Amino acid sequence: MYKKVEIGKKILSANDQYALKNRQLLAEQKKLCLNMISSPGSGKTAILVKTISELADKLKIGVIEGDIQTDLDAERIRATNAPVIQIETRGSCHLSAAQVNSALENLPISKLDLIFIENVGNLVCPSAFELGENGKVVVLSVAEGDDKPAKYPAIFAKSKTLLINKIDLLEAVGQVDFDIEKVKADARKLNKDIEIFPISAKTGEGMTNWYHWLERKIKAGQ
Amino acid sequence: MYKKVEIGKKILSANDQYALKNRQLLAEQKKLCLNMISSPGSGKTAILVKTISELADKLKIGVIEGDIQTDLDAERIRATNAPVIQIETRGSCHLSAAQVNSALENLPISKLDLIFIENVGNLVCPSAFELGENGKVVVLSVAEGDDKPAKYPAIFAKSKTLLINKIDLLEAVGQVDFDIEKVKADARKLNKDIEIFPISAKTGEGMTNWYHWLERKIKAGQ
C-alpha cells in the first residue's frame, strides 16, 4: 500500500490557518481590514480616534484593539461610539490570527465598511504574523528618528502604507534627527509601492490624504 | 532501582544557564553591566554616546550593541572610541544571554569600569530574557505618551532605573500627552524602588543625575 503525497502543497501553520479563515470571511463580506503596526507611542490609537470621528458621516468603522495589558486604548475608541473588541494578550508581543478570528465573530461586520486591527505596540514581532488582513499600515512618529526603515526593515517591506505621524513635532525634533525625505527614500528602497502620508493626528494636518486613500481602497473593493 | 530526585532544584533554561555564566563572569571581574531596554527611537544610543563622551575622563565604558539589522548604532558608539561588540539578531526581537556571553568574551572586560548592553528596540520581548546583567534600565521618550508604564508594565516592574528621555520635547508634546508626574507615579506603583531621571541626551539636561547614579553604583560594587 502506498500513500499518495501531494508535492508542493503548503502545510499551513495554526496561525496561517486562522489567517486564511479571516481572509475568506472578509472576502465573502467584501470588507476592507487593515492591520496597524508600530512602536509603542507612535500614535495608532490617536490616528484611529481622529479617523473614526472625521469619517463618521461617510464610513462605519469597527476596531479590534490589541494590548498587552489594560483596555485604555479600547476605552478611547469606545468614546467615539465605534464598535470595538478588546484583546488583552497578557504578555504576548503580537496579535494572533486566532484572536482576530474570535474578535471578528463578535463584531457586526455586515454593518461595517472598514475594520482596523490595532496590533500590540511593537515594531518587530507583529510583522511576522499574518492575521488575514487586506493590508498592513505601519506608523512611525517623527520623534523615533529617521533610521527606522533601515533598522526594522521587515514591517516597512510588508506594509501597503506608511503614516509618518506627529509632524507637528518636526520643528522641535529637528531635521538632524528626522529627515522626512530620507525616510521616504529608505522605505521605498524596501517597498517601491508603499504609499506614504506625513500626518499629525493631533492637529489634523495631512489626514485628508489618508482618508482619501482609505475611501479609494474601499471603493476598489480591497 | 530508585532515582533520587532533588526537590526544589530549579532547572535552568538554556538562556538562563548563559545568563548565570555571564553573572558569574561579571561578579569575578567586579564589573557593572546594565541592560538598556526601550521602544525603537527612545534614544538609547544617543544616551550612550553622550554618557561615554562626558564620562571619558572618569570611566572606561564598553558596549554590546544589539540590533535586528544594520550596524548603524554600533557605528555611532565606535565614533566615541569606546570598545563595542555588535550583535545583529537578524530578525530576532531580543538579545539572548548566549549572544551576550560571546560578546563579553570579545570585550576587554578587565580594562572596563562599566558595560552597557543596548538591547533591540522593543518594549516587550527583551524584558523576558535575563542576560546576566546587574540591572535593567528602561528608557521612555516623552513623545511616546504617559500611558506606557500601565500598558507595558513588565519592563517598568523589572528595571532599576527609568530614564525619561527627550524632555527637550516636553513643551511641544504638551502636558495633555505627557504628564511627567503621572509617569513617575505609575512606574512607582509597579516598582517602589525604581530610580527615575528625566533627561535630554540632546541638550544634556538632567544627565548629571544619571552620571552620579552610575558612579554610585560602580563605587558600591554593583
Chai-1 contact restraints between the chains, C-beta under 6 A:
chainA,res_idxA,chainB,res_idxB,connection_type,confidence,min_distance_angstrom,max_distance_angstrom,comment,restraint_id
A,S39,B,S39,contact,1.0,0.0,6.0,A-B,restraint_1
A,S39,B,P40,contact,1.0,0.0,6.0,A-B,restraint_2
A,P40,B,S39,contact,1.0,0.0,6.0,A-B,restraint_3
A,P40,B,L123,contact,1.0,0.0,6.0,A-B,restraint_4
A,P40,B,E144,contact,1.0,0.0,6.0,A-B,restraint_5
A,P40,B,K148,contact,1.0,0.0,6.0,A-B,restraint_6
A,G41,B,E144,contact,1.0,0.0,6.0,A-B,restraint_7
A,G41,B,G145,contact,1.0,0.0,6.0,A-B,restraint_8
A,Q69,B,P153,contact,1.0,0.0,6.0,A-B,restraint_9
A,T70,B,A150,contact,1.0,0.0,6.0,A-B,restraint_10
A,T70,B,K151,contact,1.0,0.0,6.0,A-B,restraint_11
A,L72,B,D147,contact,1.0,0.0,6.0,A-B,restraint_12
A,C93,B,V124,contact,1.0,0.0,6.0,A-B,restraint_13
A,C93,B,C125,contact,1.0,0.0,6.0,A-B,restraint_14
A,N122,B,V124,contact,1.0,0.0,6.0,A-B,restraint_15
A,L123,B,P40,contact,1.0,0.0,6.0,A-B,restraint_16
A,V124,B,C93,contact,1.0,0.0,6.0,A-B,restraint_17
A,V124,B,N122,contact,1.0,0.0,6.0,A-B,restraint_18
A,C125,B,C93,contact,1.0,0.0,6.0,A-B,restraint_19
A,A143,B,A143,contact,1.0,0.0,6.0,A-B,restraint_20
A,E144,B,P40,contact,1.0,0.0,6.0,A-B,restraint_21
A,E144,B,G41,contact,1.0,0.0,6.0,A-B,restraint_22
A,G145,B,G41,contact,1.0,0.0,6.0,A-B,restraint_23
A,D147,B,L72,contact,1.0,0.0,6.0,A-B,restraint_24
A,K148,B,P40,contact,1.0,0.0,6.0,A-B,restraint_25
A,A150,B,T70,contact,1.0,0.0,6.0,A-B,restraint_26
A,K151,B,T70,contact,1.0,0.0,6.0,A-B,restraint_27
A,P153,B,Q69,contact,1.0,0.0,6.0,A-B,restraint_28
A,L169,B,A172,contact,1.0,0.0,6.0,A-B,restraint_29
A,A172,B,L169,contact,1.0,0.0,6.0,A-B,restraint_30
A,A172,B,A172,contact,1.0,0.0,6.0,A-B,restraint_31
